[in-house]
Amino acid sequence: MKYFLRLSRENLILAREEVISLMKTKKFKLVDNFLIIDEKINFDLLAYTFEVYKFVFYSDKLNIDWNEIIKGSYKVEGENAIKYADIIWNKLKKPKVNMKKPKNQIQFFKIGGKILCGILLKEIKNNFEERKAHRKPGYYPMSLNPKLARAMINLSRGNIILDPFCGAGTILVEAGLMNKKIIGNDVSEKMIKLSKINLKYYKIKDYNLHNYDALKLKLKVDAIVTDPPYGKGSYATINAEELLGRFLKIAGKMLIEKGRIVFTFNKPVKIPKEFKLVRKFKIYIHKSMNKYIYTLEKWK
């Protein structure tokens, strides 16, 4: 079956790459903010996708057999819905319109001179607003946006997720809700306590928390996802760039072959020789701050 996804325009490249990271074939076509794919993935994991549709056609013509497409009741949505509803009605042998609970919701999107048509399969609702920092019992104001955290986890493609600078546990909570095995670490005992509070609040049980210096960790994982400190913080004698650079060398030892590290930073970063750059994104935070999102893969 062929599908298409309506992606968020908030960051279209990130939205696209998040989907591709979960795919095996990597075959896709991007049309405006719609991604056409030939592969079923776990759509519920996605952060920057709004809806998933069964692909019907992408064309400047509507000359198709609607009796083969629509089985059971239906309704038509989208631009010029009345026009297309009339066409479908006249083509069907036994049309069954149901505007409240249709078996098929036919959706039309006009893109340039063509029409993209699909049948709605799923609306993705992950309630990210309800999991923002100020709504968590273990509150910490500098926490990562949970929507971005979810996308970073998808980019990592990992099942065992380590966050070595876990703070109040935003990445850990999102990974836990995705049924990943999670390992959190922070040099601050206070942050570990906040992480534990938040993990318990969201009823996440399968986790390990460590109160160590991240530069002394000795673990083996298939993915590292983190939002490292940009200021000195608890690493009073090390600036942020030195801390990240030293940790990346350690990350190369902790990751399995082709394991990934996905991290944020407030400026461009030099890539260590142990890694290849998979993708780099620039995320707008507010008028005085942007973040860079790096996806690196261990290659030797």
N, C-alpha and C positions, 0 to 999 in steps of 0.2 A: 504494500500500500504506500502511496505517496502522501506526504503531509505538507502543510505550510503553517508557519508560526508567525504571529504578529509580535514583533519585537519592540521594546521600549526605545524611543528616540533619545532618551536621557543620555545614553552612550551606546550608539548603534554597533560600533566595532566590538565593544565588550560584550554586548548582548549576543552578537553573532558567534564570537569565539567561545562563549560559555556553552552554547549549544554544540558547537563542533567538538569541544573537548569531551563531550559525552558520547560522541559518535564513533563508530568503527570504520565506516567506509570513507568518511570525509567528503562525500559527494553532496554538493548543495548549489543552490542558485539564490542570490540575494536580489530581490526586486523591491526597490524602495525600502520600507522597513518590514518586509515579509521575507522569511527564509523558507525556501522550498527544499525538502529533503526526502530521501527514499528509505529512511530508516526510522524504526520506532525506538525511542529512548525513554528513560524515566522522566517524563515531562514535569512531574510534580516537583522535581528538585530545582527547577530553573528559577532564577531571581529576576531576570530582565526580559521575560516573555509574558505576554498578557493572555493569549489564547492559542489553542491548537486546533487546526482544521484538517479534515480529510480533503485532499486536493481533488478538485473536479476538472477545472481547466484554467488555462491562462492564455487568452486569445482575444482577437478583435471581432470574433464571430460567436454566435450562440447556437449554432446548428448542431445540436447534440440530441441524443435520445434520452429525454428526461425519465422515461419509463424504466430505463436501466439504472438510473442514478437514484431516484427517490423510491424507497420502499416504505409504505405507510404514510402517516400524517406528516405535514410539513408547514413551515411558514418561511417567508422570505424577508430578509433584512438587508440594510445597506443603502447606498446611494441609488436613486431611481428604483427603489424596491417595488413600487406599484407597477412600473413598466415591466420589470422582469417577472413579477408575480403573474401578470396577464399572459406573458409568453409561456410560462411553465404550465399554467392552467389549461391553455389551449393545446398543449402538446401531450398532456397526460390523459390516459384513457379513463382513469377513475381518480380524479384529484380529491385529496382529503386534507383540507386546510384546518389547522388547529393553532390558533394564535396564542394559547396559554401554555399548553404542554405538548408541543409537537415532537414527534420521533426524530424529525430532521429539521434543523435550522439552517436554511440555505443563506449564505452570506456572499454579497457581491462587493468588490472593491475596485474602483476605477483608478488605474495607474497609467498615466500617460494616455495613449490611444488604445489601451487594452483593458480587459476585464479579468480580474482574478476571482475565481469562484471556488467556494469550499463549503463543507458541511461541518458545523461546529462540533468538536469532540470534547473540548475541555476548556474551562476558564481556570487560570492558575491564580490561586489566592493563598499567599503565604503569610499574611498578617504581619508584615515587617514593622509597620507602624506601632503595633502593640508590643514589639520587643525592642524598641529603642531604649537607650540608656536610662532616660528619666522615668521609664515605666517598670524598670527592673528593681527588685528589692535590694540587690547589691549594686547600688548606684555609683557610677564613676563617670564624670562628665566628658572625659576624653575618649570614650569608647567608640569603636568603629561602627559605622552604620551596618545593621544586620543584613540588609539587602546586599551591600557590597561584600560583606563577609561570606555570604552564601555563594555569590558568584566566584569569589576567590577559591573556595573549596572545590567548586566544580572544575575550575581551571587546573587544579592540582591533580585531578583524576585519582586521588588516593582513597584508600580504605582505612588506613591507620594514619590519623592526622595528629601531628605534633604542632602545638603553638608554644614556642620557647619563651615568648614575652606575652603571656596570655592576659595580663591585666585582670579586668573583671569578668572575662570569659565569653565575650561576644562570639568569637570564632568557635569556641568550644560548644556553646549552646547550639549554634546553627549546625555544626557537624554532628552533634548528638541527636538533633531532631531529624537529621538525614540518615540516622542509624550507622554512623561511622564509629570506629573505635577511636577514642580520643585520649590524648595525653597533653596535659597542660603544665606549664612551668612558669614561674616568675620569681625573681630575686626578692621581691617584696612579700613578706608574710601577709600583709594587709590585703594585697591583691588576690592571693590564694584563697583567703577567707571569703572575699567577695565572689570569686569564681564558684566556690563551693555553694554559697547561698543561691546564686543564680541557677546553677545546674540542678540543685534540689527543687527549686521553684518550678522549673520546667520538667520535673520528673525524669531527669536523665540519670541513669544509674551506672552505666558502663563507662567509667572514666578513671584516669589516674592523674593525680596532681602532685607536683614536686615544687619544693621551695629551694631551688638551687640557682647558682650562677649559670646562666645560659651558655657561657663560654667553657663550662666544665662538664656539660652534658655528654653522656656516652650511651646512646640509644641507637636502635635500628628501626627505621620507619620507611614507608613508601612515599610519604608526602609531608612537607612542612608548610604551614600556612600561618602567616603572622603579620602583625602591625607593630614593628619594633619602635622603641622610644626614639623621638627625634631630638629631645634635649638630653642633658646629662643624667637627670633623674638619680637613680640609685647607683649608677656607674659614675661616681663623682670624678674619677681621674681619667675617664675616657670620653671623648666627644662622640657624637652620634655616628658619624661616618666611620670612625675607627672601630666602634663597636660592631656595626653592621659588617664591615669588611672582615673582621676577625671571626664573626659568627658564620659568615658564608663559607669560610675555609673548613670550619667544624661541620657545617651542614653537608659538605661534600663527603665527609666520612660517615655521617649518620644515614644518608639516603642510600637506598638500593639502586642498582643500575637502572637508568631511565626514570628514577624517582624525581619528583618535582618539588621545587620550593616556590611558593607564591608569596610575595611580600610587598608592602607599601614603603615608600620613602618620599621625602619632601623635595628631593632633587635627583638628577640623573646619577646612576650608580655604575661603577666599573665592574664588568662581569669577570669573575675568576675563571681561570683556564679549565677548571673541573666541570664547568657548565657551558651549555649552549643556550642562547636566548631564544625562547619560544615566542614570546610576545611581550610588548611593552605598551602600556596604556597611560594616558594622562587624564586624571579625573579632576573635574572642577569641584572644589569644596565650597568656597565663597570667594569674594572679590580679592582677598589678600592671601589666598592659599589654594594650591593645587597639590594633588598627590600623584605620584607615579606608581603604577602597579606593574610589577615584574613577574613573569613566569619563566623560570629557568629549569632546565632538565639536565640531570647528571649524565654525562656521556663517557666518562672514564674514571 
